[in-house]
Amino acid sequence: MRWWMFELAIWIFLIATGAALVEIFTTHGRKIKKSSTLLMSVLVLIVVWGAVFYGSFVEPKILAVRHESYPLFSSGTSLRAVLISDTHVGPYKTAVWIDEIVKKTNAEHPDIIFLLGDYILGAEGDVFNLDGFGNLSAPLGVYAILGNHDYDNEREAEVQRELESLGIRVLRNENDKIDLPNGQSFYLAGASDMWHDADLEKTFSGLMEDDKVIFLAHNPDAILEPETQPADLMLSGHTHGGQIRLPFFGAVSKIPTRLGQKFGEGWFEMNNIDFFITSGTGEMGPRARLFNPPEIVILELN
């Protein structure tokens, strides 16, 4: 379904359900308290209407700041990284949303910033909503990889040019050495999207067994590939955490990975590699998020 179909369905549901509630209260107002069946039906309609409205128009605009930590370095070394993923600028998210992300990110005074892909929905002109990323500030730089939707309508080169014009280093199947102020260093490896032109062998080319390596891969399915073994830590997005999550149940919608439903968001370990999946900041399909607000992640590496 196209985004406008989801949008139309949401509005039809809200209007129709709201009209039904008004009709019930107008016509049967006195009978509601006397009939347990009618009362229960009204309560269910109110709860469902409220959940759809909140999940569609309130929670998607709440940008949470999530704090995590991981022991990557030896004693005395620390690094504050910010993870930003899946902005999906387009009909739901605009330049104003990017400015909000940048404002909250800079307020955390990060040492380095990782952009984990899916910046656009693929429409012409979407990339210009990303201009605010040029105001991101981190002494060790801003690094980006591409996600699957950045390739929509063959716009991956356009997205890369836009990010690079903003002073952002885009890693496509390559790695960079990052020198820390205390003399230590680590390598940042970034792969292109797994559904398109990822080359993991090239991504880790030249790295040695003793090197500290942070691996950026938009799709967490990269963890399933044997070529990722040089990584000490992998950071991913792509899943949106399922967008709609229920307590004790997890993601309602299908997670779009081979890893499956259990790997919606958070910390995991596989093949002796720890990896983290952020639920990101934007939406695909319906504009809905529930029990899963958009997030930027402050990752303390110490």
Secondary structure as the mmCIF struct_conf table of DSSP 4:
data_model
#
loop_
_struct_conf.conf_type_id
_struct_conf.id
_struct_conf.beg_label_comp_id
_struct_conf.beg_label_asym_id
_struct_conf.beg_label_seq_id
_struct_conf.end_label_comp_id
_struct_conf.end_label_asym_id
_struct_conf.end_label_seq_id
HELX_RH_AL_P HELX_RH_AL_P1 TRP A 3 HIS A 28
HELX_RH_3T_P HELX_RH_3T_P1 GLY A 29 LYS A 31
TURN_TY1_P TURN_TY1_P1 ILE A 32 LYS A 34
HELX_RH_AL_P HELX_RH_AL_P2 SER A 36 PHE A 57
TURN_TY1_P TURN_TY1_P2 VAL A 58 VAL A 58
HELX_RH_3T_P HELX_RH_3T_P2 GLU A 59 LYS A 61
STRN STRN1 ALA A 64 TYR A 70
BEND BEND1 PHE A 73 PHE A 73
HELX_LH_PP_P HELX_LH_PP_P1 SER A 74 SER A 74
TURN_TY1_P TURN_TY1_P3 SER A 75 GLY A 76
STRN STRN2 LEU A 79 ILE A 84
STRN STRN3 VAL A 89 VAL A 89
TURN_TY1_P TURN_TY1_P4 GLY A 90 TYR A 92
STRN STRN4 LYS A 93 LYS A 93
HELX_RH_AL_P HELX_RH_AL_P3 ALA A 95 ALA A 107
TURN_TY1_P TURN_TY1_P5 GLU A 108 GLU A 108
BEND BEND2 ASP A 111 ASP A 111
STRN STRN5 ILE A 112 LEU A 115
BEND BEND3 GLY A 117 GLY A 117
STRN STRN6 ILE A 120 ILE A 120
BEND BEND4 GLY A 122 GLY A 122
TURN_TY1_P TURN_TY1_P6 GLU A 124 GLY A 125
HELX_RH_3T_P HELX_RH_3T_P3 ASP A 126 ASN A 135
TURN_TY1_P TURN_TY1_P7 PRO A 139 LEU A 140
STRN STRN7 VAL A 142 ALA A 144
HELX_RH_3T_P HELX_RH_3T_P4 ASN A 148 GLU A 154
HELX_RH_AL_P HELX_RH_AL_P4 GLU A 156 SER A 165
TURN_TY1_P TURN_TY1_P8 LEU A 166 GLY A 167
HELX_LH_PP_P HELX_LH_PP_P2 ILE A 168 ILE A 168
STRN STRN8 ARG A 169 VAL A 170
HELX_LH_PP_P HELX_LH_PP_P3 LEU A 171 LEU A 171
BEND BEND5 ARG A 172 ASN A 173
STRN STRN9 GLU A 174 ASP A 179
TURN_TY1_P TURN_TY1_P9 PRO A 181 ASN A 182
BEND BEND6 GLY A 183 GLY A 183
STRN STRN10 SER A 185 GLY A 190
TURN_TY1_P TURN_TY1_P10 MET A 194 ASP A 197
HELX_RH_AL_P HELX_RH_AL_P5 LEU A 200 THR A 203
TURN_TY1_P TURN_TY1_P11 PHE A 204 GLY A 206
TURN_TY1_P TURN_TY1_P12 GLU A 209 ASP A 210
BEND BEND7 ASP A 211 ASP A 211
STRN STRN11 VAL A 213 LEU A 216
BEND BEND8 HIS A 218 ASN A 219
HELX_RH_3T_P HELX_RH_3T_P5 PRO A 220 LEU A 224
BEND BEND9 GLU A 225 GLU A 225
HELX_RH_3T_P HELX_RH_3T_P6 PRO A 226 THR A 228
TURN_TY1_P TURN_TY1_P13 GLN A 229 PRO A 230
BEND BEND10 ASP A 232 ASP A 232
STRN STRN12 LEU A 233 SER A 236
BEND BEND11 HIS A 238 THR A 239
HELX_RH_3T_P HELX_RH_3T_P7 HIS A 240 GLY A 242
BEND BEND12 GLN A 243 GLN A 243
STRN STRN13 ILE A 244 ILE A 244
STRN STRN14 ARG A 245 LEU A 246
TURN_TY1_P TURN_TY1_P14 PRO A 247 PHE A 249
STRN STRN15 GLY A 250 ALA A 251
BEND BEND13 VAL A 252 SER A 253
HELX_LH_PP_P HELX_LH_PP_P4 LYS A 254 ILE A 255
BEND BEND14 PRO A 256 LEU A 259
TURN_TY1_P TURN_TY1_P15 GLN A 261 LYS A 262
BEND BEND15 GLY A 264 GLU A 265
STRN STRN16 GLY A 266 MET A 270
TURN_TY1_P TURN_TY1_P16 ASN A 271 ASN A 272
STRN STRN17 ILE A 273 ILE A 277
BEND BEND16 THR A 281 THR A 281
BEND BEND17 MET A 284 ARG A 287
STRN STRN18 LEU A 290 LEU A 290
BEND BEND18 PHE A 291 PHE A 291
STRN STRN19 GLU A 295 LEU A 301
#
